[in-house]
Amino acid sequence: MDRELVAEARRCADAGWAWVLDQVRRDEHGPWIPPTVPGDGAVTSAPPDRDCVYEGIAGLAFALAELRLARPWTDVESLLAHEVVQRHGPPRTASRRS
């Protein structure tokens, strides 16, 4: 694979992820992300489903897990991971029923 192409893809992915991290807001209940971001960026309150996996902060846990497979977290990512765990609890393992 072309090294320049790979480097460009990495830069694009890093820029997209940086944009996502810039959308993270915090309030007295912890981190949240808006389901949509208006052009002026003015989002003033967390949505009712702020913890949703599909549109809420819990979904970022999957992205953080994938990132951790590729590289160490930055300080910002580490803080976000900690905040998500504080809000939702530690990961649970599946148990087998007898």
C-alpha positions as CSV (number, residue, x, y, z in Angstrom):
1,M,0.0,0.0,0.0
2,D,1.2,3.5,-0.8
3,R,2.7,5.1,2.3
4,E,1.5,8.6,1.3
5,L,-2.0,7.3,0.9
6,V,-1.9,5.6,4.4
7,A,-0.5,8.8,5.9
8,E,-3.2,10.9,4.3
9,A,-5.9,8.5,5.5
10,R,-4.4,8.7,9.1
11,R,-4.4,12.5,8.9
12,C,-8.1,12.5,7.8
13,A,-9.1,10.1,10.5
14,D,-7.2,12.1,13.2
15,A,-8.9,15.3,12.0
16,G,-12.3,13.7,12.2
17,W,-11.7,12.3,15.7
18,A,-10.4,15.7,16.8
19,W,-13.7,17.2,15.6
20,V,-15.7,14.6,17.6
21,L,-13.7,15.3,20.7
22,D,-14.3,19.1,20.3
23,Q,-18.0,18.3,20.4
24,V,-17.9,16.7,23.9
25,R,-19.6,18.9,26.4
26,R,-19.6,18.5,30.2
27,D,-22.1,19.4,32.9
28,E,-22.7,18.4,36.5
29,H,-23.7,14.9,35.4
30,G,-20.6,14.2,33.2
31,P,-19.8,14.3,29.5
32,W,-22.3,14.4,26.7
33,I,-22.3,15.0,23.0
34,P,-25.1,16.7,21.0
35,P,-26.9,14.5,18.5
36,T,-26.4,17.3,15.9
37,V,-24.2,20.3,15.8
38,P,-25.7,23.6,14.4
39,G,-23.5,25.7,12.1
40,D,-22.9,28.1,14.9
41,G,-22.0,25.3,17.3
42,A,-24.5,26.6,19.9
43,V,-25.8,23.6,21.8
44,T,-26.7,24.5,25.3
45,S,-28.1,21.5,27.0
46,A,-27.7,17.7,27.0
47,P,-30.3,15.7,25.1
48,P,-32.6,13.4,27.0
49,D,-30.8,10.3,25.6
50,R,-27.4,11.7,26.4
51,D,-26.1,8.2,27.3
52,C,-27.3,6.4,24.2
53,V,-24.9,4.2,22.4
54,Y,-26.1,5.4,19.0
55,E,-26.3,9.1,19.6
56,G,-24.8,9.7,23.0
57,I,-21.6,9.6,24.9
58,A,-21.7,5.8,25.4
59,G,-21.0,5.3,21.7
60,L,-17.6,7.0,22.1
61,A,-16.6,4.1,24.3
62,F,-16.4,1.9,21.2
63,A,-14.3,4.4,19.3
64,L,-12.0,4.8,22.3
65,A,-11.6,1.0,22.5
66,E,-10.7,0.8,18.9
67,L,-8.2,3.6,19.2
68,R,-6.5,1.9,22.2
69,L,-5.8,-1.1,19.9
70,A,-3.9,1.2,17.4
71,R,-2.1,3.6,19.8
72,P,-2.0,4.8,23.3
73,W,-4.7,7.3,24.3
74,T,-4.0,11.0,24.6
75,D,-4.6,12.7,27.9
76,V,-7.9,14.0,26.5
77,E,-9.0,10.5,25.5
78,S,-7.9,9.0,28.8
79,L,-10.0,11.6,30.7
80,L,-13.0,11.0,28.5
81,A,-12.7,7.2,29.0
82,H,-12.5,7.7,32.7
83,E,-15.6,10.0,32.7
84,V,-17.6,7.5,30.6
85,V,-16.8,4.7,33.1
86,Q,-17.6,7.0,36.0
87,R,-21.0,7.7,34.5
88,H,-21.8,4.1,33.2
89,G,-19.7,1.9,35.4
90,P,-17.0,-0.5,34.4
91,P,-17.4,-2.9,31.4
92,R,-19.4,-6.0,32.2
93,T,-18.4,-9.4,31.0
94,A,-21.0,-11.8,29.6
95,S,-21.9,-14.7,31.9
96,R,-23.0,-18.1,30.9
97,R,-26.2,-19.4,32.4
98,S,-26.1,-23.0,33.5
